[in-house]
Amino acid sequence: MAPSTIAFFGATGDSAGHCLAQTLISGLNCRALARTPSKLTASLLNKGVPSSILDHHLTIIQGDAKDLETVKRVLRTNDGEKTPVVDKIVSGIGGTQLVFTWNPFRPFTLSDPKICQEAGATLLRALQELRPATKPMLINISTTGIPPKGMPRDVPWPYVVLYPWLGHVMHEDKRVLQGRLAEHMADLPEGERGIRGYVNVKPSILMSGEAKGMQAVRQGVDEKPEVGYWINRVDVGAWITKNLVKSEERLEWRNKSVTLTY
């Protein structure tokens, strides 16, 4: 069998970037979308990926995650018109530019407040149009604070107040995407789906410190989440690489969420 190929969206920074770096170092082939390829390359070099690995194992496609044809190029394992497509997809897409508002109840928004849901819709449409014989698994990096209806809270009590005030727009965007993924798998016949399944990875507040290692990471599921205050991006990336990229996800994670925290 050919080596696995993993597609990355939103990997210039944050958790997806650390996951991409560690996936490349492990020897897997990767394809990544970037608005500015040089920025992604510099980020990976700073994360310790040798330039020789970048040259041999990474293909960067320049463009926008909401452009259908560009997304198709990322998903194909060659640059021709035919499938096959990548084996797995890691999406760390999210709004990065905060915009202050004069609304005291919603003091912050994003320059692109629907980036997650619109990029997610484009990704699903691209896969449906490509109609690959073997459909990829989608690893969607989301956030705590938006548990499914009827599920227990997955954040500490102070965040129950803080999150809706500071992060309402960002969380609503991710909530819509999570709902769209659930509907895609539940409502469409298998032959019409673009993916074989998904896992929402939901870390608590992300920080930029040094890795603490897998022994420090606590994981839970929607029905029994691990509640904590924060986690470093590098450990989130390492957890995804180990548990979802380099191995098959557990059955209890399929089409559900995993919460990560210290």
C-alpha positions as CSV (number, residue, x, y, z in Angstrom):
1,M,0.0,0.0,0.0
2,A,1.1,3.6,-0.7
3,P,2.1,5.6,2.4
4,S,-0.7,7.7,3.9
5,T,-1.1,11.3,2.8
6,I,-2.6,13.8,5.2
7,A,-4.2,17.2,4.1
8,F,-3.9,20.2,6.4
9,F,-6.0,23.4,6.5
10,G,-5.2,26.3,8.9
11,A,-1.8,24.9,9.8
12,T,0.2,28.2,9.7
13,G,-0.1,28.4,13.5
14,D,-1.6,26.9,16.6
15,S,-2.4,23.3,17.1
16,A,-2.7,22.2,13.5
17,G,0.7,23.6,12.8
18,H,2.3,21.5,15.6
19,C,0.4,18.5,14.3
20,L,1.7,19.1,10.8
21,A,5.3,19.5,12.0
22,Q,5.1,16.2,14.0
23,T,3.4,14.4,11.2
24,L,6.1,15.4,8.7
25,I,8.9,14.4,11.1
26,S,7.2,11.0,11.5
27,G,7.7,10.5,7.7
28,L,4.2,10.9,6.4
29,N,3.5,12.8,3.2
30,C,1.4,16.0,3.7
31,R,-0.4,18.5,1.6
32,A,-1.2,21.9,3.1
33,L,-3.2,25.0,2.1
34,A,-1.7,28.3,2.9
35,R,-2.4,31.9,1.9
36,T,1.3,32.7,2.2
37,P,3.4,29.5,1.7
38,S,6.6,31.2,2.9
39,K,4.9,31.9,6.3
40,L,4.0,28.3,6.7
41,T,7.5,27.1,5.7
42,A,9.1,29.5,8.2
43,S,6.7,28.3,10.9
44,L,7.6,24.6,10.3
45,L,11.3,25.4,10.4
46,N,10.8,27.1,13.7
47,K,9.0,24.0,15.0
48,G,12.1,21.9,14.2
49,V,11.2,20.4,10.9
50,P,14.4,20.0,8.8
51,S,14.3,21.6,5.3
52,S,15.1,18.2,3.7
53,I,11.8,16.8,5.1
54,L,9.9,19.8,3.8
55,D,11.4,19.3,0.4
56,H,10.5,15.6,0.2
57,H,7.3,15.2,2.2
58,L,5.3,18.5,2.0
59,T,3.4,20.0,-0.8
60,I,2.0,23.5,-0.2
61,I,-0.9,24.8,-2.3
62,Q,-1.4,28.6,-2.1
63,G,-5.0,29.8,-1.9
64,D,-8.2,30.3,0.1
65,A,-10.0,27.6,2.1
66,K,-13.3,28.9,0.7
67,D,-12.3,28.5,-2.9
68,L,-13.7,25.2,-4.2
69,E,-11.1,24.4,-6.9
70,T,-8.2,25.2,-4.6
71,V,-9.5,22.9,-1.9
72,K,-9.9,20.1,-4.5
73,R,-6.2,20.6,-5.4
74,V,-5.2,20.1,-1.8
75,L,-7.3,17.0,-1.4
76,R,-6.0,15.2,-4.5
77,T,-2.9,13.1,-4.0
78,N,-1.7,14.2,-7.4
79,D,-2.3,17.4,-9.4
80,G,-4.3,15.7,-12.1
81,E,-8.1,15.6,-12.5
82,K,-8.6,12.1,-11.0
83,T,-8.8,11.0,-7.5
84,P,-7.6,9.3,-5.2
85,V,-7.7,11.8,-2.4
86,V,-5.8,12.1,0.9
87,D,-6.4,9.5,3.7
88,K,-7.1,12.0,6.4
89,I,-7.8,15.7,6.8
90,V,-6.7,17.9,9.7
91,S,-8.5,21.2,9.9
92,G,-7.4,24.0,12.3
93,I,-9.2,26.7,10.4
94,G,-10.5,29.5,12.6
95,G,-10.7,33.3,12.9
96,T,-7.4,34.9,13.8
97,Q,-8.1,38.7,13.6
98,L,-10.2,39.9,16.5
99,V,-12.3,43.1,16.0
100,F,-13.4,45.2,18.9
101,T,-17.0,46.3,19.0
102,W,-18.8,48.9,21.1
103,N,-21.4,46.3,22.3
104,P,-20.6,45.7,26.0
105,F,-22.3,42.3,25.8
106,R,-20.3,41.2,22.8
107,P,-17.1,43.2,22.9
108,F,-15.2,41.1,20.3
109,T,-16.0,39.7,16.9
110,L,-13.9,38.4,14.0
111,S,-12.9,39.9,10.7
112,D,-14.4,36.8,9.1
113,P,-17.0,35.6,11.6
114,K,-18.2,32.6,9.5
115,I,-14.8,31.3,8.4
116,C,-15.2,27.8,10.0
117,Q,-18.6,27.0,8.7
118,E,-18.0,28.4,5.2
119,A,-14.6,26.7,4.9
120,G,-16.2,23.5,6.2
121,A,-19.0,23.6,3.7
122,T,-16.5,24.1,0.9
123,L,-14.5,21.1,2.1
124,L,-17.5,18.8,2.2
125,R,-18.7,20.0,-1.2
126,A,-15.2,19.5,-2.7
127,L,-15.2,15.9,-1.5
128,Q,-18.7,15.2,-2.7
129,E,-17.8,16.4,-6.2
130,L,-14.5,14.5,-6.2
131,R,-16.4,11.3,-5.2
132,P,-13.3,9.4,-4.0
133,A,-13.5,5.6,-3.8
134,T,-12.0,5.7,-0.3
135,K,-13.3,8.6,1.7
136,P,-11.1,10.4,4.2
137,M,-11.5,10.9,7.9
138,L,-11.9,14.6,9.0
139,I,-10.1,15.7,12.2
140,N,-11.8,19.1,13.1
141,I,-10.0,21.1,15.8
142,S,-12.8,22.9,17.7
143,T,-13.0,24.2,21.3
144,T,-14.6,23.4,24.6
145,G,-17.5,25.6,25.7
146,I,-20.0,24.4,23.1
147,P,-21.1,20.9,24.2
148,P,-23.9,19.2,22.3
149,K,-27.4,19.8,23.6
150,G,-28.1,17.7,26.7
151,M,-24.4,17.0,27.4
152,P,-22.6,18.2,30.6
153,R,-20.5,21.3,30.7
154,D,-16.9,20.9,29.6
155,V,-15.4,24.1,31.1
156,P,-14.8,25.3,34.6
157,W,-17.5,27.5,36.2
158,P,-15.7,30.8,35.6
159,Y,-15.6,30.0,31.8
160,V,-19.4,29.6,31.8
161,V,-19.6,33.4,32.1
162,L,-16.4,34.3,30.4
163,Y,-16.8,32.3,27.2
164,P,-20.2,33.7,26.1
165,W,-19.1,37.2,26.8
166,L,-15.7,37.2,25.0
167,G,-16.0,34.3,22.6
168,H,-19.6,34.2,21.5
169,V,-18.9,34.9,17.7
170,M,-16.0,32.4,17.5
171,H,-17.9,29.7,19.4
172,E,-21.0,30.1,17.3
173,D,-19.0,29.7,14.1
174,K,-17.5,26.4,15.4
175,R,-20.9,25.3,16.7
176,V,-22.5,25.7,13.3
177,L,-19.7,23.7,11.7
178,Q,-20.0,20.9,14.3
179,G,-23.8,20.7,13.6
180,R,-23.1,20.6,9.8
181,L,-20.7,17.7,10.2
182,A,-23.2,15.8,12.3
183,E,-26.0,16.4,9.8
184,H,-23.7,15.4,6.9
185,M,-23.1,12.0,8.5
186,A,-26.7,11.5,9.8
187,D,-28.8,12.7,6.9
188,L,-26.9,11.7,3.8
189,P,-26.7,8.1,2.4
190,E,-23.2,6.7,2.6
191,G,-22.7,7.1,-1.1
192,E,-23.4,10.8,-1.0
193,R,-21.1,11.7,1.9
194,G,-17.8,13.3,1.4
195,I,-16.1,11.8,4.4
196,R,-16.2,8.5,6.1
197,G,-16.5,10.2,9.5
198,Y,-15.1,12.9,11.7
199,V,-13.7,13.7,15.2
200,N,-14.0,17.1,16.8
201,V,-11.0,17.7,18.9
202,K,-11.9,20.2,21.6
203,P,-9.1,21.6,23.7
204,S,-9.5,24.0,26.6
205,I,-8.0,27.5,26.3
206,L,-4.9,27.3,24.2
207,M,-1.5,28.5,25.4
208,S,1.9,28.7,23.7
209,G,4.2,27.1,26.3
210,E,6.6,24.2,26.2
211,A,5.3,20.7,25.8
212,K,4.4,18.9,29.0
213,G,4.0,15.5,27.3
214,M,1.2,13.1,26.8
215,Q,1.2,12.0,30.4
216,A,-0.1,15.5,31.3
217,V,-3.0,15.5,28.9
218,R,-6.4,14.5,30.1
219,Q,-9.0,13.4,27.5
220,G,-12.7,13.0,27.8
221,V,-15.8,12.7,25.5
222,D,-19.0,14.7,25.3
223,E,-20.8,12.4,27.7
224,K,-18.0,12.6,30.2
225,P,-15.7,15.5,29.4
226,E,-12.4,16.3,31.2
227,V,-12.8,19.8,32.6
228,G,-9.7,22.1,32.9
229,Y,-8.5,25.6,32.3
230,W,-5.9,25.4,29.6
231,I,-3.5,23.3,27.5
232,N,-0.5,24.1,25.3
233,R,-0.9,24.0,21.6
234,V,2.2,21.8,21.1
235,D,0.6,19.0,23.2
236,V,-2.7,19.3,21.4
237,G,-0.8,18.8,18.1
238,A,1.1,15.9,19.5
239,W,-2.1,14.2,20.8
240,I,-3.7,14.5,17.4
241,T,-0.7,13.2,15.6
242,K,-0.4,10.2,17.9
243,N,-4.1,9.3,18.4
244,L,-5.7,10.3,15.1
245,V,-3.2,10.8,12.4
246,K,-0.8,7.9,12.9
247,S,-3.5,5.5,14.2
248,E,-7.2,5.0,13.7
249,E,-9.5,6.8,16.0
250,R,-11.3,4.8,18.7
251,L,-14.9,3.7,17.9
252,E,-16.3,5.8,20.7
253,W,-14.7,9.0,19.1
254,R,-16.2,8.4,15.6
255,N,-18.6,11.3,14.7
256,K,-18.2,12.7,18.2
257,S,-15.9,14.9,20.2
258,V,-12.9,14.5,22.4
259,T,-12.1,17.1,25.0
260,L,-8.4,17.8,25.9
261,T,-7.0,19.7,28.9
262,Y,-4.3,19.5,31.6
